[in-house]
Amino acid sequence: MEWDAPDTPANAAAFGSSGGSAVPAAFPKVRVLTLAECGWHASLAAAIGPSTGKHSGAQTLAMELFPRLEPGMLLLADRGFYGFDQSCTVAESGADVLWRMSDGPTLSKVADPARRFLPVAGLRPEAESRSARAAASSRLD
């Protein structure tokens, strides 16, 4: 999420402004990424940073939050957060993770079973329902 910060020189220097140089936003923008508990939606930790510029994305902020994970936690992570460094950081925390993956990465067997990576396939109900609809419509033609 992004928040407007008070328009001070310190905030402008720390967080920058969205928009272009010709027409900047009225307030500096702060990007906030939280580690939240699913049941009560309580925030367990937060990382903040600029909303524009190099290394200002949510993936960069996530790397600050991954070490806050603990054994017994299950991280549900979207496909934009998957990567080797991210996987290693989460594994070192002792937490379990379920990544939502795009079709791009090819997952193979992991040589080190202590890492506890398990590629999961067939959990794409939207793709399965699309193919089922396509098969049904071809039968109707």
C-alpha positions in Angstrom: 0.0 0.0 0.0 1.1 3.6 -0.4 0.5 6.5 2.0 0.8 10.2 1.5 3.4 11.6 3.9 3.5 15.2 5.3 5.0 17.5 2.7 8.3 18.2 4.4 11.8 18.5 2.9 12.9 15.5 5.0 10.1 13.3 3.7 10.6 14.4 0.2 14.3 13.5 0.4 13.6 10.1 2.1 10.6 8.9 0.1 10.5 11.0 -3.1 7.3 11.8 -5.0 5.3 9.9 -7.5 4.4 11.6 -10.8 6.9 13.2 -13.1 9.5 15.9 -12.5 7.3 18.4 -14.4 4.1 17.5 -12.3 5.1 15.8 -9.1 2.5 14.5 -6.7 1.3 16.9 -4.0 2.8 14.8 -1.2 5.8 12.4 -0.8 4.6 8.8 -1.2 5.6 6.1 1.3 5.4 2.4 0.3 4.4 0.1 3.2 4.5 -3.7 3.2 3.2 -5.6 6.2 3.5 -9.2 7.5 0.0 -9.9 8.6 -1.7 -12.7 10.5 -4.5 -14.2 8.4 -7.2 -14.8 11.0 -7.4 -11.4 12.7 -5.4 -9.5 10.1 -3.1 -8.2 12.8 0.1 -6.7 11.5 3.1 -8.5 12.9 5.8 -6.4 11.2 6.1 -3.6 8.6 8.7 -2.3 6.2 8.5 1.1 4.7 10.4 2.7 1.9 10.1 5.1 -1.1 7.4 4.5 -3.7 9.6 5.4 -6.6 13.2 4.8 -7.7 15.6 1.9 -7.8 14.9 -0.8 -5.1 11.6 0.8 -4.1 9.4 -2.2 -4.9 7.5 -4.5 -2.7 10.0 -7.3 -3.4 12.8 -5.2 -1.8 10.6 -4.5 1.3 9.7 -8.2 1.5 13.4 -9.1 2.0 13.3 -6.9 5.1 10.3 -8.8 6.4 11.3 -12.4 5.7 13.8 -12.6 8.5 10.9 -11.8 10.9 9.3 -15.1 10.1 9.5 -17.8 12.7 9.2 -21.6 12.8 5.5 -22.6 12.8 4.4 -19.7 10.6 3.1 -20.3 7.1 3.9 -17.5 4.6 1.4 -17.2 1.7 3.3 -15.3 -1.0 2.3 -14.1 -4.4 4.1 -14.9 -7.6 6.0 -11.6 -7.7 7.9 -12.5 -4.6 9.4 -15.8 -5.7 13.1 -16.1 -6.3 16.1 -18.0 -5.1 17.3 -15.4 -2.6 13.8 -15.0 -1.2 13.3 -18.8 -1.0 16.6 -19.2 0.9 15.8 -16.3 3.3 12.4 -17.8 4.1 13.9 -21.3 4.5 16.5 -20.0 6.9 13.7 -18.5 9.1 12.3 -21.9 9.7 8.8 -20.8 8.4 6.9 -22.8 5.8 5.9 -21.1 2.6 3.3 -21.5 -0.1 4.3 -19.5 -3.2 1.7 -18.7 -5.9 3.7 -19.3 -9.1 3.3 -18.1 -12.7 3.7 -20.5 -15.6 7.2 -19.3 -16.3 9.5 -21.1 -13.7 10.4 -24.7 -14.2 10.7 -26.4 -10.9 12.8 -29.5 -10.6 13.6 -31.9 -7.7 15.6 -30.4 -4.9 18.9 -32.1 -4.2 18.9 -31.0 -0.5 15.8 -32.3 1.3 16.6 -30.2 4.3 15.5 -27.1 2.4 11.9 -28.5 2.4 11.0 -27.1 -1.1 8.2 -29.0 -2.6 7.0 -28.1 -6.1 3.2 -28.4 -6.2 1.3 -28.8 -9.5 -2.4 -29.0 -10.4 -3.5 -26.3 -8.0 -4.9 -24.0 -10.7 -8.7 -24.3 -10.6 -9.1 -21.4 -13.0 -7.0 -23.2 -15.7 -8.8 -26.4 -15.1 -12.2 -24.8 -15.3 -11.1 -23.0 -18.5 -10.1 -26.3 -20.1 -13.3 -27.9 -19.0 -15.3 -25.1 -20.5 -13.4 -25.3 -23.7 -14.0 -29.1 -23.9 -17.7 -28.6 -23.1 -18.1 -25.9 -25.8 -16.3 -28.0 -28.4 -18.8 -30.8 -27.7 -21.7 -28.4 -28.2 -20.5 -27.3 -31.6 
